[in-house]
């Protein structure tokens, strides 16, 4: 690795959350500490969990049959991808489409099929593929470069950004549209309940408070978020607005975790963070803040806190640690993208989003948590973590320009 390799920056953002459509709504609600949670329309019986972050209203192009036939997952993904392209002010007439790629991520895709009698509707059936969302973005933007979908659980969106980074560094692409999307479903609620991860784990208040000693599980949420990743000189040449740089990427797998489980030692997540630091040509001393994967899980939060403690050791008091999931919820594959967007705004505004409701940490895992109120600090480099149940870990480093 050398300092003169191709740098990759973010020049466009498209996002839909239960708060609405657009980056300003997302950031304003994070700053206000206004959780997205309310009772969902999904049938969660017989679970005690009734809350979630649900996107109930969104506008889409009804005149386009590709859009109109698609399911909610496809529509949200395509809107987020389109909004990212518009935000980056990409002019189709001036692009080499063979040098543009699209990488999408999803944990569950669209996990339900509407049946008609004994037959699946032959037109709508094509939309059950997880790759259709990326395909729609590709068709609508005439993209001819590498295009694929990553299905690696909750870390899928972060993997998409990491692979996009590598495609641009290698010279295969100048631009990569990278992001992820997941929607709520009965399948999702039953899945996380079976893992004993869904709040409330025991009979108690349904809440999401990452890293807190009294945490009792996660709350699911919907989101779709896409980024325009672009080689920095290409971006400058067309006068693009630059939000920040994706400086490093690291990934690993927990070989000691069970299927659907979390390795309690956190050693492999620590390895992903180390790889991200090496890839970014930075050191631990350079990291100012961490947006964690922690989501209120007894197991995940403790494992991540342990990995942070072991990696940063004597720098723990200098590194602010937070999780936006007390406000935005566990949005599965999109969660890693939401962390990156939060990190970009944190760097540009020197404000760290807090963990709402946090009171006390686990014994021995008392990191420098940002709790209850936004923290003002000079922030130049942020680490963003993603963890999939079953073993996938991704760490990305975001820095200002």
MARTOR-227887 format. One record per residue (C-alpha): residue number from 0; chain; y, z, x. Coordinates in Angstrom, 2 decimals. Example, Ala and Ser with C-alpha at 12.3 -4.5 7.8 and 13.67 -1.06 7.14 Angstrom:
# residues 2
   num   cadena        py        pz        px
     0        A     -4.50      7.80     12.30
     1        A     -1.06      7.14     13.67
# end
This chain:
# residues 401
   num   cadena        py        pz        px
     0        A      0.00      0.00      0.00
     1        A      3.48     -0.85      1.23
     2        A      7.03     -0.26      0.09
     3        A      7.64     -4.01     -0.37
     4        A      5.03     -4.52     -3.13
     5        A      6.21     -5.78     -6.52
     6        A      7.88     -3.03     -8.56
     7        A      7.25     -2.78    -12.28
     8        A      9.89     -1.64    -14.74
     9        A     10.13     -1.11    -18.49
    10        A     12.57     -3.50    -20.19
    11        A     11.57     -3.18    -23.85
    12        A     10.24     -0.54    -26.24
    13        A      8.82     -0.88    -29.76
    14        A      7.68      2.19    -31.65
    15        A      6.66      3.32    -35.14
    16        A      5.97      6.98    -35.91
    17        A      5.95      9.08    -39.10
    18        A      9.70      9.58    -38.50
    19        A     10.26      5.85    -38.86
    20        A     10.80      2.73    -36.81
    21        A     12.70      2.63    -33.54
    22        A     13.23      4.51    -30.29
    23        A     16.36      6.37    -31.39
    24        A     14.62      7.96    -34.39
    25        A     11.76      9.00    -32.14
    26        A     13.98     10.63    -29.52
    27        A     16.36     12.27    -31.99
    28        A     13.49     13.96    -33.82
    29        A     11.89     15.11    -30.58
    30        A     15.20     16.65    -29.52
    31        A     15.56     18.33    -32.91
    32        A     12.03     19.72    -32.62
    33        A     11.24     18.35    -36.07
    34        A      7.43     18.06    -36.46
    35        A      5.97     15.04    -38.26
    36        A      3.36     17.10    -40.11
    37        A      2.85     17.10    -43.87
    38        A     -0.09     16.88    -46.27
    39        A     -1.75     13.50    -45.82
    40        A     -3.11     11.03    -48.37
    41        A     -6.43     10.85    -46.49
    42        A     -9.37     12.61    -48.16
    43        A    -10.17     15.46    -45.75
    44        A    -12.54     17.35    -48.08
    45        A    -14.32     19.70    -47.28
    46        A    -12.24     20.43    -44.19
    47        A     -9.53     23.11    -44.21
    48        A     -7.30     20.64    -42.36
    49        A     -4.82     18.93    -44.70
    50        A     -1.87     18.13    -42.43
    51        A     -1.09     15.12    -40.29
    52        A      1.60     12.72    -39.21
    53        A      1.36      9.77    -41.59
    54        A      3.43      6.58    -41.56
    55        A      3.99      6.06    -45.26
    56        A      6.59      3.30    -45.24
    57        A      7.15      0.35    -42.95
    58        A      8.51     -3.14    -43.38
    59        A      6.55     -6.19    -42.36
    60        A      6.89     -9.93    -42.71
    61        A      5.25    -10.52    -46.11
    62        A      5.82    -14.27    -45.93
    63        A      3.42    -14.56    -42.99
    64        A     -0.23    -14.71    -44.13
    65        A     -1.47    -13.45    -40.76
    66        A      0.53    -10.29    -41.38
    67        A     -0.10     -9.90    -45.07
    68        A     -3.90    -10.00    -44.81
    69        A     -4.02     -7.49    -41.98
    70        A     -4.84     -3.80    -42.32
    71        A     -2.43     -0.97    -41.50
    72        A     -3.60     -0.77    -37.88
    73        A     -2.91     -4.48    -37.31
    74        A      0.47     -4.37    -39.04
    75        A      1.74     -1.32    -37.16
    76        A      0.57     -2.73    -33.82
    77        A      2.15     -6.12    -34.41
    78        A      5.47     -4.64    -35.54
    79        A      5.63     -2.39    -32.47
    80        A      4.80     -5.32    -30.18
    81        A      7.39     -7.56    -31.86
    82        A     10.04     -4.82    -31.64
    83        A      9.36     -4.38    -27.92
    84        A      9.80     -8.13    -27.35
    85        A     13.10     -8.08    -29.29
    86        A     14.32     -4.97    -27.47
    87        A     13.66     -6.70    -24.13
    88        A     15.60     -9.75    -25.35
    89        A     12.88    -12.08    -24.14
    90        A     13.82    -15.70    -24.77
    91        A     10.66    -17.73    -25.55
    92        A     12.25    -20.97    -24.37
    93        A     12.82    -19.54    -20.89
    94        A      9.40    -17.98    -20.23
    95        A      6.30    -19.21    -18.43
    96        A      3.78    -18.09    -21.06
    97        A      0.90    -18.29    -18.61
    98        A      2.55    -15.46    -16.64
    99        A      2.78    -13.14    -19.66
   100        A     -0.12    -10.88    -20.62
   101        A     -0.85     -8.49    -23.46
   102        A     -2.97     -5.37    -23.11
   103        A     -3.51     -3.18    -26.14
   104        A     -5.29      0.12    -26.55
   105        A     -6.92      1.93    -29.42
   106        A     -9.28      4.86    -29.88
   107        A    -10.55      4.06    -33.37
   108        A     -8.88      0.81    -34.42
   109        A     -9.22      0.41    -38.17
   110        A    -12.31      2.48    -38.98
   111        A    -12.73      1.53    -42.66
   112        A    -13.81     -1.68    -44.38
   113        A    -12.94     -2.48    -47.98
   114        A    -15.97     -4.01    -49.64
   115        A    -16.10     -6.42    -52.53
   116        A    -19.38     -5.93    -54.40
   117        A    -22.12     -6.22    -51.81
   118        A    -20.11     -8.51    -49.55
   119        A    -17.28     -7.92    -47.10
   120        A    -14.28    -10.12    -47.87
   121        A    -14.75    -13.02    -45.39
   122        A    -11.02    -13.44    -44.80
   123        A    -10.20     -9.79    -44.31
   124        A    -13.35     -9.04    -42.32
   125        A    -11.86    -10.62    -39.19
   126        A     -9.29     -7.81    -39.17
   127        A    -11.89     -5.10    -38.50
   128        A    -12.03     -6.12    -34.83
   129        A     -9.96     -3.80    -32.65
   130        A     -8.72     -6.81    -30.69
   131        A     -7.11     -8.51    -33.70
   132        A     -3.89     -6.47    -33.32
   133        A     -3.37     -7.78    -29.78
   134        A     -4.39    -11.25    -30.95
   135        A     -1.66    -11.25    -33.58
   136        A      0.98    -10.29    -31.01
   137        A     -0.37    -13.03    -28.73
   138        A     -0.27    -15.75    -31.40
   139        A      3.19    -14.83    -32.61
   140        A      4.62    -14.85    -29.07
   141        A      2.65    -17.83    -27.70
   142        A      1.25    -15.74    -24.85
   143        A     -1.23    -17.59    -22.60
   144        A     -1.88    -15.02    -19.88
   145        A     -4.57    -12.31    -19.78
   146        A     -5.00    -10.69    -23.19
   147        A     -7.44     -7.92    -24.05
   148        A     -7.91     -4.55    -25.74
   149        A     -9.02     -1.29    -24.13
   150        A    -11.07      1.12    -26.24
   151        A    -11.38      4.22    -24.07
   152        A    -10.44      6.93    -26.51
   153        A     -7.17      8.83    -26.39
   154        A     -6.36      7.52    -22.89
   155        A     -6.53      3.85    -23.98
   156        A     -2.75      3.32    -24.16
   157        A     -2.24      4.78    -20.70
   158        A     -5.01      2.57    -19.36
   159        A     -3.20     -0.44    -20.89
   160        A     -0.05      0.45    -18.94
   161        A     -2.05      1.04    -15.75
   162        A     -3.78     -2.33    -16.01
   163        A     -0.45     -3.99    -16.82
   164        A      1.00     -2.46    -13.68
   165        A     -1.83     -3.93    -11.61
   166        A     -1.55     -7.42    -13.18
   167        A      2.15     -7.57    -12.30
   168        A      1.73     -6.13     -8.81
   169        A     -0.96     -8.71     -8.05
   170        A      1.33    -11.58     -9.07
   171        A     -0.92    -12.70    -11.93
   172        A      1.82    -11.81    -14.45
   173        A      5.57    -11.36    -14.42
   174        A      5.54     -9.63    -17.80
   175        A      2.89     -7.59    -19.62
   176        A      3.22     -6.33    -23.19
   177        A      1.29     -3.05    -23.05
   178        A      0.76     -0.44    -25.73
   179        A     -1.51      1.16    -28.27
   180        A     -1.95      2.11    -31.90
   181        A     -4.15      4.31    -34.10
   182        A     -4.08      5.24    -37.78
   183        A     -5.34      8.20    -39.79
   184        A     -8.67      8.02    -41.57
   185        A    -11.34     10.26    -43.01
   186        A    -13.51      9.21    -40.06
   187        A    -10.93     10.56    -37.61
   188        A    -10.66     13.92    -39.37
   189        A    -14.42     14.36    -39.57
   190        A    -14.82     13.33    -35.92
   191        A    -12.36     15.85    -34.51
   192        A    -13.64     18.55    -36.85
   193        A    -17.17     17.95    -35.51
   194        A    -15.82     18.49    -31.99
   195        A    -14.23     21.76    -33.19
   196        A    -10.86     20.47    -32.04
   197        A     -9.05     20.04    -35.36
   198        A     -6.63     22.77    -36.46
   199        A     -7.46     25.25    -37.88
   200        A    -10.60     25.81    -35.77
   201        A    -11.03     29.15    -37.54
   202        A     -9.46     30.28    -40.79
   203        A     -5.79     30.52    -39.88
   204        A     -2.50     28.69    -40.18
   205        A     -2.77     24.95    -39.52
   206        A     -0.53     24.36    -36.51
   207        A     -0.29     22.57    -33.17
   208        A      1.01     24.62    -30.24
   209        A     -0.20     23.22    -26.89
   210        A     -0.88     25.71    -24.08
   211        A     -0.15     28.72    -26.31
   212        A     -2.67     31.57    -26.07
   213        A     -3.06     31.62    -29.88
   214        A     -3.46     27.85    -30.27
   215        A     -6.10     26.82    -32.76
   216        A     -6.53     23.06    -32.50
   217        A     -4.80     19.72    -32.81
   218        A     -3.12     17.93    -35.71
   219        A     -3.68     14.18    -35.97
   220        A     -0.84     11.69    -36.27
   221        A     -0.32      7.95    -36.57
   222        A      1.74      5.91    -34.14
   223        A      2.10      2.43    -32.70
   224        A      4.02      1.92    -29.48
   225        A      4.35     -1.00    -27.06
   226        A      6.28     -1.45    -23.82
   227        A      7.49     -4.55    -22.01
   228        A      6.45     -4.15    -18.39
   229        A      8.23     -6.55    -16.05
   230        A      8.51     -7.29    -12.36
   231        A     11.86     -5.84    -11.33
   232        A     13.39     -8.97     -9.74
   233        A     12.31    -11.07    -12.72
   234        A     14.02     -8.53    -14.98
   235        A     17.22     -8.49    -12.92
   236        A     17.36    -12.29    -12.78
   237        A     17.57    -12.52    -16.56
   238        A     19.96     -9.56    -16.89
   239        A     17.48     -7.31    -18.68
   240        A     18.18     -3.69    -19.54
   241        A     15.92     -1.48    -17.41
   242        A     14.77      1.87    -18.81
   243        A     12.90      2.97    -15.70
   244        A      9.99      2.23    -13.37
   245        A      6.26      2.76    -13.76
   246        A      5.74      3.94    -10.20
   247        A      2.10      5.02    -10.07
   248        A     -1.23      4.96    -11.85
   249        A     -4.41      6.97    -11.35
   250        A     -7.61      7.30    -13.36
   251        A    -10.90      9.17    -13.16
   252        A    -13.88     10.20    -15.23
   253        A    -15.35     13.65    -15.89
   254        A    -18.95     13.29    -14.78
   255        A    -19.64     16.90    -15.78
   256        A    -18.37     16.69    -19.36
   257        A    -20.69     16.16    -22.29
   258        A    -20.30     13.23    -24.67
   259        A    -17.11     14.05    -26.55
   260        A    -16.50     17.05    -24.35
   261        A    -13.92     18.23    -21.81
   262        A    -14.74     19.40    -18.29
   263        A    -13.35     22.97    -18.22
   264        A    -12.67     22.89    -14.48
   265        A    -10.08     20.10    -14.81
   266        A    -11.09     18.84    -11.38
   267        A    -11.36     15.19    -12.40
   268        A     -8.00     15.18    -14.18
   269        A     -6.61     16.66    -10.98
   270        A     -8.15     13.70     -9.16
   271        A     -6.40     11.23    -11.50
   272        A     -3.08     12.97    -10.82
   273        A     -3.72     12.80     -7.07
   274        A     -4.51      9.08     -7.33
   275        A     -1.28      8.50     -9.28
   276        A      0.72     10.27     -6.56
   277        A     -0.95      8.19     -3.85
   278        A     -0.40      4.98     -5.80
   279        A      3.29      5.79     -6.31
   280        A      3.77      6.58     -2.58
   281        A      5.12      9.96     -3.66
   282        A      4.18     13.55     -2.92
   283        A      3.80     16.60     -5.16
   284        A      7.22     17.78     -4.07
   285        A      8.76     14.70     -5.73
   286        A      7.56     15.47     -9.29
   287        A     10.14     17.20    -11.48
   288        A      8.30     17.42    -14.79
   289        A      4.98     16.75    -16.51
   290        A      4.40     15.53    -20.06
   291        A      0.87     16.74    -20.61
   292        A     -2.08     15.50    -22.65
   293        A     -2.43     19.03    -24.08
   294        A     -2.69     18.97    -27.88
   295        A     -3.49     22.52    -28.99
   296        A     -7.17     22.31    -28.02
   297        A     -8.68     25.49    -26.60
   298        A    -10.68     23.43    -24.10
   299        A     -8.38     20.54    -23.17
   300        A     -5.24     22.64    -22.72
   301        A     -6.98     25.18    -20.48
   302        A     -8.57     22.42    -18.38
   303        A     -5.25     20.59    -17.94
   304        A     -3.36     23.78    -17.10
   305        A     -6.02     24.57    -14.50
   306        A     -5.74     21.09    -12.97
   307        A     -1.93     21.35    -12.76
   308        A     -2.16     24.80    -11.22
   309        A     -4.68     23.66     -8.61
   310        A     -2.75     20.51     -7.70
   311        A      0.78     21.88     -7.48
   312        A     -0.07     25.41     -6.25
   313        A      3.06     26.73     -4.52
   314        A      5.34     24.31     -6.42
   315        A      4.45     25.52     -9.93
   316        A      7.82     27.18    -10.53
   317        A      9.61     23.90     -9.67
   318        A      7.66     21.63    -12.05
   319        A      8.56     21.80    -15.75
   320        A      5.50     21.37    -18.00
   321        A      5.63     20.34    -21.65
   322        A      3.75     18.52    -24.40
   323        A      5.45     16.56    -27.16
   324        A      2.37     16.97    -29.40
   325        A      3.65     20.18    -31.00
   326        A      6.22     17.84    -32.61
   327        A      4.65     14.35    -32.60
   328        A      1.00     15.38    -33.06
   329        A     -2.13     13.94    -31.46
   330        A     -1.59     10.21    -31.92
   331        A     -4.75      9.27    -30.01
   332        A     -4.38      6.08    -27.92
   333        A     -0.64      5.85    -28.63
   334        A     -0.06      9.35    -27.26
   335        A      0.13      8.17    -23.66
   336        A      2.76      5.57    -24.57
   337        A      4.79      8.18    -26.45
   338        A      4.69     10.36    -23.32
   339        A      6.06      7.47    -21.24
   340        A      8.87      6.80    -23.72
   341        A      9.75     10.50    -23.76
   342        A      9.71     10.50    -19.95
   343        A     12.09      7.51    -19.77
   344        A     14.57      9.25    -22.07
   345        A     14.13     12.54    -20.20
   346        A     15.04     10.84    -16.91
   347        A     18.01      8.99    -18.39
   348        A     19.41     12.03    -20.24
   349        A     18.18     14.93    -18.06
   350        A     16.62     16.71    -21.04
   351        A     13.00     17.88    -21.32
   352        A     11.40     18.12    -24.77
   353        A      9.94     21.60    -25.44
   354        A      6.66     22.91    -26.85
   355        A      7.72     24.13    -30.29
   356        A      6.17     27.45    -31.32
   357        A      5.03     28.41    -27.82
   358        A      5.01     32.18    -27.16
   359        A      2.49     33.16    -24.51
   360        A      0.17     31.34    -22.08
   361        A     -3.49     31.96    -21.34
   362        A     -4.04     34.65    -18.74
   363        A     -3.80     33.16    -15.26
   364        A     -2.42     29.83    -16.53
   365        A      1.26     30.71    -16.92
   366        A      2.93     27.53    -15.71
   367        A      6.63     26.67    -15.92
   368        A      6.38     25.73    -19.60
   369        A      9.38     24.35    -21.51
   370        A      9.26     26.32    -24.75
   371        A     11.05     26.06    -28.10
   372        A     14.38     24.62    -26.88
   373        A     15.11     21.46    -24.86
   374        A     15.69     22.19    -21.19
   375        A     18.53     20.56    -19.29
   376        A     17.67     19.73    -15.70
   377        A     18.10     16.91    -13.23
   378        A     14.94     14.85    -13.70
   379        A     14.10     11.84    -11.55
   380        A     10.30     11.60    -11.67
   381        A      7.92     12.54    -14.47
   382        A      4.13     12.62    -14.50
   383        A      2.47     11.64    -17.81
   384        A     -1.16     12.61    -18.46
   385        A     -3.76     11.33    -20.93
   386        A     -7.26     12.66    -21.50
   387        A    -10.05     11.22    -23.65
   388        A    -12.74     13.41    -25.15
   389        A    -15.85     12.44    -23.23
   390        A    -14.29     12.04    -19.82
   391        A    -11.52      9.46    -19.28
   392        A     -8.42     10.73    -17.48
   393        A     -5.24      8.76    -16.74
   394        A     -2.08      9.86    -15.00
   395        A      1.07      7.73    -14.75
   396        A      4.29      8.42    -12.87
   397        A      7.62      7.32    -14.30
   398        A     10.85      7.34    -12.35
   399        A     14.43      6.24    -12.78
   400        A     16.04      3.20    -11.23
# end
